[in-house]
Amino acid sequence: MLAQFRPAIFSGMLSQDVQLFFRSWTCDPLRVGAIAPSGPALAALMTAEISAASAPVIKLGPGTGVFTRALLARGVVEENLALIEFGSEFAAKLNADFPRAKTLCMDAARLRDVELFDDTLAGAVISGLPLLSMTPRTVYSILEGAFAHLRANGAFYQFTYGPRCPVSRPLLDRLGLKATYLGGTFANVPPAAVYRIQRRKALRVHGTTADRS
Ligand SMILES: C[S@@+](CC[C@H](N)C(=O)[O-])C[C@H]1O[C@@H](n2cnc3c(N)ncnc32)[C@H](O)[C@@H]1O
């Protein structure tokens, strides 16, 4: 099924996407966080646990839409996607390429304030945000807002170019979350690793609640 989005990635669209991405990176390297769009191997890893049952799905920092195409190939319909992108140059392209998705040109740190799918909570958040170039306070707001939109068993998927989870242990502890390493790929520029972040399950022990993480 993923083969469906691979041809699009390697088609003539790619060079336009690479140019747009590179131009955006030269204007605002900290916000864009990479010099080239993510590759198909990373898109496959980031969406490996996603199916139609994960809908609706929130995509943070979709950029040129590489992971968004992977989500569609996994069976999530466009109407069930919310695309949260700060860069107006990327948001305009996302609006044109995915007209039935809900594209919001906004800071993902303000996610808590917006209504996305009426009263329906999301099954997954797929984040391409450059968390390593953000302050701990901003990362906290992004995660807090994202989990406010997620179902109890919903998961937040994040990739990183760094050697460990880009969300620090104290921040995870403060939010009652845990991170699990899902895998890495060298078939990406640069090589990247993917983490799943979830709520810790609360255990009831003799009338009190304890974390099981
Ligand atoms: C590393 S790129 C991800 C690119 C995407 N995976 C692709 O291949 O096109 C990071 C993206 O996050 C966006 N971004 C950065 N900070 C953001 C924020 N605070 N809120 C929403 N989007 C943000 C950038 O504009 C960029 O599109």
The ligand as an SDF file (V2000), in Angstrom:
LIG
                    3D

 27 29  0  0  0  0  0  0  0  0999 V2000
   11.8370   19.0590    9.6950 C   0  0  0  0  0  0  0  0  0  0  0  0
   10.5190   19.8910    8.8810 S   0  0  0  0  0  0  0  0  0  0  0  0
    9.4140   18.5070    8.6070 C   0  0  0  0  0  0  0  0  0  0  0  0
    9.2390   18.3160    7.1950 C   0  0  0  0  0  0  0  0  0  0  0  0
    8.3670   17.1790    6.6650 C   0  0  0  0  0  0  0  0  0  0  0  0
    8.6150   15.9320    7.3340 N   0  0  0  0  0  0  0  0  0  0  0  0
    8.6940   17.0690    5.1900 C   0  0  0  0  0  0  0  0  0  0  0  0
    9.4230   16.1780    4.8150 O   0  0  0  0  0  0  0  0  0  0  0  0
    8.2610   17.9410    4.4170 O   0  0  0  0  0  0  0  0  0  0  0  0
    9.7370   20.7710   10.1960 C   0  0  0  0  0  0  0  0  0  0  0  0
    8.4060   21.4220    9.8170 C   0  0  0  0  0  0  0  0  0  0  0  0
    7.8100   21.9390   11.0250 O   0  0  0  0  0  0  0  0  0  0  0  0
    7.3080   23.2560   10.7740 C   0  0  0  0  0  0  0  0  0  0  0  0
    7.2940   23.9470   12.0800 N   0  0  0  0  0  0  0  0  0  0  0  0
    8.3670   24.3740   12.8090 C   0  0  0  0  0  0  0  0  0  0  0  0
    7.9700   24.9220   13.9750 N   0  0  0  0  0  0  0  0  0  0  0  0
    6.6030   24.8220   14.0020 C   0  0  0  0  0  0  0  0  0  0  0  0
    5.6080   25.1910   14.9500 C   0  0  0  0  0  0  0  0  0  0  0  0
    5.9380   25.7800   16.1080 N   0  0  0  0  0  0  0  0  0  0  0  0
    4.3090   24.9300   14.6470 N   0  0  0  0  0  0  0  0  0  0  0  0
    3.9640   24.3190   13.4690 C   0  0  0  0  0  0  0  0  0  0  0  0
    4.8790   23.9620   12.5170 N   0  0  0  0  0  0  0  0  0  0  0  0
    6.1750   24.2020   12.7820 C   0  0  0  0  0  0  0  0  0  0  0  0
    8.2870   23.8290    9.7660 C   0  0  0  0  0  0  0  0  0  0  0  0
    7.7550   24.9320    9.0720 O   0  0  0  0  0  0  0  0  0  0  0  0
    8.5290   22.6040    8.8800 C   0  0  0  0  0  0  0  0  0  0  0  0
    7.5390   22.4960    7.9020 O   0  0  0  0  0  0  0  0  0  0  0  0
  1  2  1  0
  2  3  1  0
  2 10  1  0
  3  4  1  0
  4  5  1  0
  5  6  1  0
  5  7  1  0
  7  8  2  0
  7  9  1  0
 10 11  1  0
 11 12  1  0
 11 26  1  0
 12 13  1  0
 13 14  1  0
 13 24  1  0
 14 15  1  0
 14 23  1  0
 15 16  2  0
 16 17  1  0
 17 18  1  0
 17 23  2  0
 18 19  1  0
 18 20  2  0
 20 21  1  0
 21 22  2  0
 22 23  1  0
 24 25  1  0
 24 26  1  0
 26 27  1  0
M  CHG  2   2   1   9  -1
M  END
$$$$
